[in-house]
């Protein structure tokens, strides 16, 4: 068995897709230096609220519900504008991403810039079909994984991080965040 077998079970959590397919896809992975910021399709971390708001709402069955506030960042004594937006559940789902059901959605903006996305996909659990449909797209968005194990995959850049986790029963958690901002958020005012 090839060493990339463990990567298959972790990479995108689509454990039963063929090793050969993963190896082929990994050969065409973009270099980290060609990736600007992490994000979904055309929206990226750091994008302005006005630019990504409509794209995020398009994923959802109902418009995002947002709560404004203020927060501190680390030890700085300045209050920053914070906006947390969530998807409104309708019959257990909030929308769709790449044709899969979204059961949870949360976006965080600091000073009108997207700094975090948390999504939970409720899928059929057929990981081979999911990899076939979405695997290459995700690899192209995030590049070569930095960490992979049987429960999840982590991609890291200097300021950004993306984490994909298998929650079981076909549920997949996807978190994309600006590491520095998310770590520095310490209280809401």
Backbone as a ProteinNet text record, in pm:
[ID]
protein_1_A
[PRIMARY]
XXXXXXXXXXXXXXXXXXXXXXXXXXXXXXXXXXXXXXXXXXXXXXXXXXXXXXXXXXXXXXXXXXXXXXXXXXXXXXXXXXXXXXXXXXXXXXXXXXXXXXXXXXXXXXXXXXXXXXXXXXXXXXXXXXXXXXXXXXXXXXXXXXXXXXXXXXXXXXXXXXXXXXXXXXXXXXXXXXXXXXXXXXXXX
[TERTIARY]
83.9	0	88.2	51.7	133.7	118.5	220.8	222.1	109.7	62.7	-43.2	-179.8	-186.7	-315.5	-374.6	-290.9	-343.1	-394.6	-328.7	-367.8	-504.6	-532.9	-662.2	-773.5	-753.9	-859.8	-877.6	-770	-779.7	-816.6	-748.1	-769.3	-913.2	-980.7	-1119.7	-1212.9	-1157.9	-1236.9	-1312.3	-1266.2	-1333.9	-1253.7	-1264.3	-1170.8	-1168.6	-1272.8	-1272.9	-1246.6	-1214.6	-1174.8	-1037.6	-1005.8	-882.1	-756.4	-653.7	-523.9	-465.7	-482.1	-425.4	-485.7	-615.1	-682.5	-626.9	-611	-556.3	-414.8	-334.6	-196.9	-194.9	-281.8	-289.8	-329.5	-431.2	-477.7	-369.9	-294.5	-191	-76.4	-54.2	50.6	17.3	-111.6	-151.1	-188	-156.6	-189.3	-112.6	-182.8	-112.6	-10.5	96.3	199.3	143.8	182.4	134.8	161	269.1	301.3	204.7	130.9	34.8	-102.2	-124.7	-251.9	-243.8	-339.6	-338.2	-391.7	-517.7	-582.4	-675	-707.5	-802.5	-943.9	-1033.9	-1173.1	-1250.6	-1371.7	-1457.1	-1474.9	-1436.2	-1450.2	-1395.7	-1482.1	-1432.7	-1420.5	-1486.1	-1473.2	-1355.7	-1279.6	-1156.9	-1155.2	-1079.1	-1058	-998.2	-1038.5	-990.1	-1076.2	-1167.9	-1257.8	-1351.8	-1392.7	-1483	-1623.9	-1692.3	-1827.3	-1921.8	-1916.3	-2006.1	-1982.4	-1857.7	-1824.5	-1871.9	-1859.8	-1890.1	-2029.6	-2095.7	-2227.9	-2328.1	-2335.5	-2430.5	-2392.1	-2262.1	-2216.7	-2249.7	-2232.6	-2265	-2415.8	-2492.8	-2639.4	-2689.1	-2619.3	-2660	-2647.1	-2562.1	-2548.3	-2664.7	-2732	-2830.5	-2973.2	-3061	-3203.9	-3268.7	-3223.5	-3271.5	-3149.7	-3167.3	-3052.4	-2987	-2856.3	-2782.3	-2844.5	-2840.4	-2880.8	-2753.6	-2734.9	-2608.2	-2626.2	-2526.6	-2524	-2398.9	-2416	-2299	-2250	-2125.3	-2067.3	-1930.6	-1858.7	-1721.2	-1636.3	-1509.1	-1417.9	-1280.3	-1203.1	-1062.2	-982.2	-865.7	-776.9	-647.2	-624.2	-501.1	-491	-373.3	-348.7	-373	-417	-441.1	-564.3	-559	-668.6	-765.2	-788.5	-879.5	-996.8	-1115.8	-1234.1	-1251.1	-1265.3	-1283.8	-1427.9	-1481.3	-1616.1	-1616.4	-1712.7	-1726.9	-1868.6	-1883.1	-2015.3	-2012.9	-2101.9	-2114.8	-2245.5	-2235.9	-2352.7	-2373	-2498.9	-2531.1	-2639.9	-2643.2	-2750.5	-2872.3	-2990.4	-3115.6	-3165.4	-3176.4	-3218.5	-3363.8	-3384.5	-3517.8	-3519.6	-3599.9	-3609	-3470.9	-3388.1	-3259.6	-3145.1	-3170.4	-3060.4	-3068.6	-2952	-2947.7	-2923.5	-2883.6	-2859.1	-2783.5	-2710.7	-2633.4	-2498.4	-2396.9	-2264.4	-2221.1	-2187.1	-2143.1	-2242.8	-2372.4	-2476.2	-2499.2	-2427.3	-2444.1	-2519.2	-2595.5	-2673.2	-2582.2	-2609.2	-2541.3	-2630.5	-2580.2	-2660.2	-2618.3	-2503.8	-2457.1	-2374.4	-2388.6	-2312.5	-2287.9	-2164.3	-2131	-2017.1	-2031.2	-1927	-1897.3	-1769.7	-1729.3	-1653.3	-1695.9	-1629.7	-1572.4	-1449	-1388.3	-1347.7	-1393.2	-1368	-1409.4	-1526.8	-1586.1	-1504.2	-1415.8	-1340.3	-1372.3	-1393.1	-1419.5	-1296.3	-1312.9	-1197	-1220.7	-1344.7	-1370.3	-1499.5	-1495.9	-1614.2	-1618.3	-1733.1	-1752.5	-1874.5	-1856.9	-1964.5	-1972.7	-2092.4	-2107.7	-2194.1	-2137.6	-2209.3	-2270.7	-2394.2	-2461.9	-2471	-2388.7	-2377.9	-2436.1	-2433.5	-2482	-2388	-2264.7	-2166	-2092.6	-2127.7	-2057.8	-1934	-1824.6	-1705.2	-1638.5	-1651.8	-1594.9	-1664.1	-1796.6	-1871.5	-1841.9	-1829.4	-1798.2	-1660.3	-1563.3	-1429.7	-1434.3	-1506.4	-1517.4	-1576.9	-1679.1	-1747.9	-1672	-1607.7	-1554.8	-1407.6	-1344.4	-1207.6	-1108	-1106.8	-1009.5	-1033.1	-1161	-1194.7	-1134.6	-1148.1	-1096.7	-944.4	-882.6	-736.3	-687.6	-758.6	-718.6	-737.9	-836.3	-858.8	-751.8	-705.3	-618.7	-478.2	-452.6	-318.9	-293	-167	-125.3	-147.2	-210.4	-235.7	-106.7	-110.9	3.6	-2.4	-123.4	-142.9	-261.6	-252.7	-364.9	-363.6	-482.6	-498.5	-637.3	-675.7	-801.6	-924.7	-914.2	-1030.2	-1032.9	-921.6	-926.1	-802.4	-811.8	-705.2	-689.2	-563.7	-536.3	-443.3	-482.7	-398.5	-360.1	-235.6	-192.4	-106.5	-132.3	-46.2	-1.5	75.9	125.8	12.7	-92.5	-200.2	-330.6	-347.3	-474.6	-461.5	-576.9	-582.7	-717.6	-717.8	-842.1	-836.9	-949.3	-956.2	-1082.8	-1066.7	-1176.9	-1180.5	-1296.7	-1307.1	-1425.6	-1406	-1514.2	-1581.8	-1708.7	-1784	-1863.5	-1854.1	-1927.5	-2064.2	-2120.1	-2252.7	-2268.7	-2161.3	-2169.2	-2161.8	-2142.9	-2132	-1986	-1963	-1827.8	-1823.7	-1728.5	-1707.8	-1595.7	-1616.3	-1519.1	-1498.6	-1376.8	-1347.4	-1235.3	-1258.9	-1159.4	-1145.3	-1022.5	-1008	-872.2	-872.1	-748.4	-694.8	-584.4	-532	-504.6	-441.9	-401.4	-521.9	-621.5	-739.5	-819.7	-844.6	-926.1	-857.9	-726.3	-655.3	-656.5	-656.9	-651.1	-786.9	-896.5	-1028.8	-1039.8	-1056.3	-1062.1	-1187.1	-1254.8	-1380.3	-1464.1	-1592.9	-1685.8	-1728.3	-1736.6	-1771.8	-1915.3
-118.1	0	124.2	222.7	342.8	432.6	514.7	603.8	706.9	738	838.7	783.6	655.5	599.6	675.3	707.9	781.3	917.5	975.9	1107.7	1101.3	991.5	975.4	975.7	902	897	1031.8	1107.3	1237.4	1344.6	1344.1	1451.4	1452.3	1556.6	1580	1475.6	1387.4	1288.8	1194.8	1180.6	1095.6	966.8	884.5	776.2	665.4	646.1	530.4	562.5	687.6	720.5	658.8	624.9	552.9	632.8	564.8	626.9	687.7	618.5	668.1	803.2	818.8	945.7	1057.7	1032.7	1133.5	1170.9	1072.1	1100.4	1187.1	1158.2	1239.7	1382.7	1397.6	1530.5	1607.7	1538.4	1605	1655	1590.9	1636.5	1772.7	1804.4	1932.2	2038	2012.2	2106.5	2236.8	2350.1	2477.8	2497.8	2565.1	2596.6	2702.4	2695	2792.5	2936.3	2959.2	3096.1	3150.8	3062.9	3109.6	3135.7	3089	3112.1	3242.8	3330.5	3458.9	3446	3416.5	3398.6	3278.8	3217.8	3107.9	3162.6	3081.8	3120.8	3015.6	3049.1	2960.4	3019.6	2945.6	2989.8	3132.1	3231.1	3366.2	3452.9	3418.5	3501	3451.6	3546.6	3515.7	3587	3532.7	3601.4	3738.2	3837	3973	4054.8	3989.4	4063.9	4150.8	4261.6	4355.1	4296.9	4333.7	4285.8	4307.6	4425.9	4458	4365.5	4324.8	4239.5	4095.9	4042.8	3901.1	3875.3	3977.4	3958.8	3893.1	3939.2	3882.6	3739.5	3712.9	3577.4	3480.4	3525	3439.3	3418.3	3524.4	3510.9	3416.1	3411.4	3321.9	3174.3	3143.2	3004.9	2964.4	3063.2	3039.2	3044	2969.1	2970.4	3101.6	3159.2	3288.5	3377.8	3510.4	3599.8	3577	3605.4	3590.5	3678.5	3628.1	3706.3	3754.4	3886.2	3941.1	4016.8	4003	4071.6	4157.8	4290.5	4378.3	4388	4423.8	4443.8	4506	4503.7	4552.9	4449.4	4450	4354.6	4416.6	4359.9	4396.5	4292.5	4330.1	4235.6	4229.8	4116.2	4099	4201	4258.3	4353.6	4498.2	4519.7	4656.6	4711.1	4836.4	4898.7	4971.5	4917.2	4977	4882.3	4938.8	4858.6	4851.8	4731.3	4708.9	4666.9	4707.8	4667.7	4518.4	4448.1	4304.1	4276.9	4187.1	4145.5	3994.3	3925.3	3780.8	3750.7	3674.5	3643.3	3492.8	3450.4	3307.6	3277.6	3152.8	3105.8	3071.1	3097.1	3068	2930.3	2834	2698.9	2692.3	2617.9	2586.5	2435.4	2366	2219.9	2154.2	2207	2145.9	2182.7	2268.9	2313.3	2463.2	2522.9	2667.7	2706.1	2610.1	2639.1	2526.7	2562.5	2463.4	2521.9	2435.1	2469	2355.9	2386	2287.3	2173.2	2203.9	2102.8	2016.7	2041.6	1966.2	2053.2	1989.9	2062.6	2124.9	2251.4	2320.2	2312.4	2252.8	2246.4	2353.7	2419	2526.8	2623.7	2753.2	2856.7	2972	3018	3136.7	3210	3340.8	3426.9	3535.4	3568.1	3672.8	3779.2	3903.4	4018.1	4106	4150.5	4247.7	4366	4484.9	4606.9	4587.8	4525.6	4503.6	4413.4	4332.5	4235.2	4094.8	4004.1	3864.8	3804.7	3752.7	3693.2	3547.4	3499.3	3360.8	3310.6	3184.6	3114.9	2978.1	2940.5	2806.3	2746.8	2629.7	2564	2419.2	2365.3	2221.8	2166.6	2069.8	2005.3	1875.4	1852.4	1726	1652.5	1549.8	1480.1	1340.3	1270.9	1132.9	1038.3	1080.8	993.1	907.4	920.7	847.1	927.8	904.3	986.2	970.5	854.6	837.7	932	938	1028.3	1174.4	1206.1	1343.1	1384.4	1293.8	1326.4	1348.6	1262.7	1274.7	1410.6	1454.1	1579.1	1703.6	1698	1820.1	1816.4	1699.9	1685.8	1775.5	1771.6	1851.1	2000.8	2040.4	2180.6	2227.9	2146.8	2185.3	2187.8	2090.2	2089.1	2213.8	2254.8	2374	2501.8	2504	2621.8	2636.8	2524.7	2532	2477.8	2410.7	2359.1	2229.3	2199.1	2075.6	2087.4	1987.7	1995.1	1997.7	2069	2073.7	1962.5	1922	1812.4	1730.9	1599.9	1514.1	1391.2	1354.2	1228.7	1175.3	1066	999.8	1084.3	1183.9	1265.8	1403.4	1446.2	1579.5	1620.2	1738.2	1794.2	1940.8	1988.7	2128.8	2186.8	2303.9	2380.8	2507	2550.9	2671.5	2758.1	2884.5	2984.6	3075.4	3174.3	3263.2	3320.4	3371.2	3432.7	3355.8	3259.9	3189.8	3041.9	2985.6	2842.8	2789.7	2668.7	2600.6	2461.9	2420.2	2289.8	2219.6	2096.7	2011.7	1892.3	1866.3	1756.3	1666.6	1538.6	1441.1	1431.4	1468.3	1463	1334	1247.8	1121.3	1133.4	1020.7	1014.3	1108.1	1128.3	1213.7	1362.4	1401.4	1542.7	1586.1	1695.6	1746.9	1892.9	1925.5	2062.1	2126.2	2251.7	2325.7	2460.5	2492.9	2621.8	2688.9	2812.8	2893.1	3020.3	3051.7	3167.1	3234.1	3362.3	3437	3404.5	3332.7	3284.4	3397.6	3504	3612.8	3682.9	3713.3	3784.3	3694.5	3570.1	3480.7	3452.9	3435.4	3412.4	3536.3	3653.7	3777.2	3822.4	3771.5	3810.1	3761.4	3851.4	3804.2	3842.9	3946.3	3979.4	4070.6	4068.9	4154.7	4265.4	4387.1	4500.7	4538.9
0	0	0	-75.9	-89	32.6	56.7	172.4	165.4	44.4	32.5	71.8	107	146.8	265	365.5	480.7	438.1	339.6	291.5	226.9	160.9	96.3	199.3	308.1	408.3	474.9	484.6	547.4	447	334.3	238.8	193.2	235.9	201.4	258.5	339.5	412.3	320.4	200.8	105.3	94.2	195.8	221.9	118.4	41.8	-45.6	-191.9	-221.2	-358.3	-383.7	-504.5	-534.8	-508.3	-457.7	-432.3	-559.1	-670.7	-795.5	-832.8	-813.1	-844.2	-757.9	-627.9	-537.8	-579.9	-612.1	-652.9	-778.8	-874.8	-996.8	-962.5	-876.5	-838.6	-763	-677.1	-598.5	-687.9	-802.1	-893.1	-952.7	-963.1	-1023.7	-918.9	-791.8	-685	-706.2	-690.5	-705.7	-592.5	-623.5	-525.5	-429	-302.4	-203.6	-245.7	-317.5	-357.1	-461.9	-530	-630.1	-568.2	-445.7	-377.4	-300.8	-322.8	-255.6	-113.2	-98.5	31.7	21.6	134.4	136.4	127.8	74.4	63.7	-13.5	-51.1	-130.1	-267.9	-368.4	-507	-523.7	-547.8	-574.4	-450.1	-339.9	-220.5	-136.6	-82.4	-9.2	125.3	219	345.7	317.3	393.7	373.5	279.8	206.2	118.2	201.1	142.8	210.9	222.7	327.8	358.8	241.7	182.8	71.6	-47.8	-71.3	-185.8	-166.3	-45.2	-23.5	32.2	82.2	142.6	49.8	-73.4	-170.2	-207.2	-219.2	-252.1	-139	-15.8	98.6	108.5	90.3	93.7	-14.8	-129.2	-238.2	-199.3	-102.6	-54.3	35.5	91.9	197.3	146.9	218	185	226.5	337.5	386.7	405.3	398.4	417.9	555	560.9	686.5	793.9	915.4	1031.5	1097.7	1107.1	1155.4	1286.5	1370.9	1499.1	1504.2	1509	1517.2	1661.8	1675.4	1807.8	1794.8	1904.2	1906.3	1976.6	1944.5	2005.8	2020	2107.6	2117.6	2042.8	1997.8	1932	2011.7	2075.3	2152.5	2264.1	2279.9	2388.1	2347.8	2225.3	2180.9	2251.1	2287.1	2361.1	2267.6	2153.5	2057.1	2036.2	2021.1	1991	1840	1788.3	1645.5	1620.5	1504.6	1467.1	1434.6	1492.1	1473.2	1425.4	1330.2	1284.7	1267.4	1339.3	1328.3	1256.9	1148.1	1066.9	1062.2	1078.7	1079.5	979.2	936.9	850.7	934.7	881.6	951	905.5	999	959.3	912.7	805.7	755.8	737.3	817.5	812	826.2	917.3	946.5	854.1	756.4	671.7	648.8	621.2	601.2	455.5	373.2	233	165.2	59	-16.6	-56	-55.9	-106	-196.9	-320.5	-418.9	-432.7	-420.5	-436.9	-313.5	-205	-80.3	20.7	110	209.8	314.6	346.3	455.8	578.3	685.6	807.7	907.7	883	971.1	887.9	917.6	848.3	943.8	949.3	1029.2	960.6	945.5	890.5	993.1	1009.6	1103.2	1024.9	1044.8	982.6	1093.5	1076.3	1166.1	1079.9	1120.7	1043.6	897.4	876.7	744.7	652.4	707.6	628.9	676.8	583.2	616.8	682.6	805.2	872.8	910.2	897.6	934.4	870.7	825	774.8	840.9	893.4	947.5	878.7	820.5	747.7	792	788.6	810.1	699.1	625.5	516.3	565.2	526.6	555.8	422.5	408.3	280.1	290.4	180.1	174.7	248.6	270.1	332.1	230.2	102.3	-3.9	-40.4	33.7	19	-116.7	-179.1	-312.9	-411.2	-405.7	-494.1	-460.9	-332.1	-292.1	-342.1	-329.8	-379.5	-530.2	-599.3	-745.3	-782.8	-707.7	-739	-692.3	-575	-514.1	-477.3	-480.3	-432.7	-503.3	-634.6	-709.6	-688.9	-679.7	-656.3	-523.7	-418.8	-287.2	-288.1	-352.6	-362.7	-435.6	-540.5	-614.7	-534.1	-442.7	-359	-251.9	-194.6	-76.8	-97.2	-208	-233	-159.7	-140.6	-76	75	136.9	281.4	362.4	475.1	565.5	668.9	705.9	800.7	753.6	768.6	731.7	820.5	869.8	942.4	911.8	975.8	941.8	972.2	1057	1093.1	1029.1	968.9	912.2	837.1	777.5	695.7	735.4	738.9	772.3	665.4	615.8	525.6	599.7	587.5	656.8	566.4	573.8	511.6	624.6	593.2	697.7	782.6	718	793.1	793.7	704.5	690	724.8	756.4	788	741.9	689	652.7	714.5	775.1	841.5	795.7	750.8	708	801.7	864.7	961.2	928.7	951.3	939.3	1075.2	1081.6	1206.6	1219	1118.6	1119	1054	1014.5	953.7	833.2	757.6	639	667.3	792.7	828.7	821.5	751.6	731.1	774	858.6	906.2	825.1	787.5	708.6	775.3	818.2	880.3	802.2	764.8	694.7	776.2	820	909.3	895.6	928.2	940.8	1078.9	1086.8	1214.7	1312	1264.7	1354	1415.6	1334.4	1386.1	1479.6	1439.3	1521.7	1655.7	1655.1	1781.1	1868.8	1807.6	1884	1939.3	1883.6	1934.9	2079.3	2170.4	2308.9	2385.2	2346	2413.5	2326.3	2352.8	2282	2376.1	2320.1	2404.8	2393.1
[MASK]
+++++++++++++++++++++++++++++++++++++++++++++++++++++++++++++++++++++++++++++++++++++++++++++++++++++++++++++++++++++++++++++++++++++++++++++++++++++++++++++++++++++++++++++++++++++++++++++

